[in-house]
Amino acid sequence: MPTYEYQCQKCGHGFSEFQRIVDPPIKDCPKCKRKDCVEQIISGGSGLIFKGSGFYETDYKRKSSGPSSSKSSDTKKD
């Protein structure tokens, strides 16, 4: 779901709202409580965000042909 940017034309209050695409745009200002004074602002967006662990390791890491590095790092040298 996208995040939409809004700004009140009366009080200048700017805010973001996380909405479904099919939801109607917000018309009423949550700060000054006036009706039909909010307009949607076109923003640059937030870009692509990767969350979680293991993205690099599971998707793009090259397979090594030799023994795995975790086995060699477990042994101790005297």
C-alpha positions in Angstrom: 0.0 0.0 0.0 1.3 3.4 -0.9 1.8 6.4 1.4 0.1 9.6 0.2 1.2 13.2 1.0 -1.5 15.8 1.8 -1.5 19.5 2.7 -4.3 21.7 4.1 -4.9 24.8 2.0 -6.3 26.7 5.1 -3.8 26.0 7.9 -0.8 24.7 5.9 -0.7 21.4 7.9 1.2 18.7 5.9 0.7 15.0 6.7 1.2 11.5 5.3 -1.4 8.8 5.1 -0.9 5.1 4.4 -3.9 4.1 2.2 -5.0 1.6 -0.3 -5.0 2.7 -3.9 -8.8 2.3 -4.2 -9.4 4.5 -1.1 -10.8 8.0 -1.8 -8.4 10.9 -1.2 -8.7 12.7 2.2 -10.7 16.0 2.0 -10.8 17.1 5.7 -7.9 18.4 7.7 -7.1 16.4 10.9 -5.5 19.5 12.6 -7.9 22.4 11.9 -11.0 20.1 11.3 -12.1 22.1 8.3 -14.0 20.4 5.5 -12.8 20.1 1.8 -9.6 22.0 2.3 -7.0 19.2 1.9 -5.3 18.4 -1.4 -3.1 15.5 -2.3 0.6 16.5 -3.1 2.6 14.7 -5.7 5.8 13.5 -4.0 9.0 11.7 -5.2 8.2 8.6 -3.2 10.4 6.7 -0.9 12.1 4.4 -3.4 12.8 0.7 -3.0 13.3 -0.5 0.6 14.7 -3.9 1.5 13.8 -5.2 4.9 14.9 -8.3 6.7 18.0 -10.4 7.0 19.5 -12.7 4.4 18.6 -10.8 1.3 22.1 -10.8 -0.1 23.0 -14.3 1.1 19.9 -16.0 -0.3 19.5 -14.2 -3.6 22.7 -12.9 -5.0 25.6 -14.6 -3.3 27.8 -16.7 -5.6 28.2 -20.3 -4.7 31.7 -21.2 -3.6 33.3 -24.3 -5.1 35.6 -25.0 -2.2 34.8 -25.8 1.5 32.5 -23.4 3.2 34.1 -20.6 5.2 32.0 -21.4 8.3 33.7 -24.8 8.7 37.2 -23.4 8.4 36.5 -20.6 10.9 35.2 -23.0 13.5 38.6 -24.7 13.9 41.1 -23.0 16.3 44.8 -22.7 15.6 47.3 -23.2 18.4 
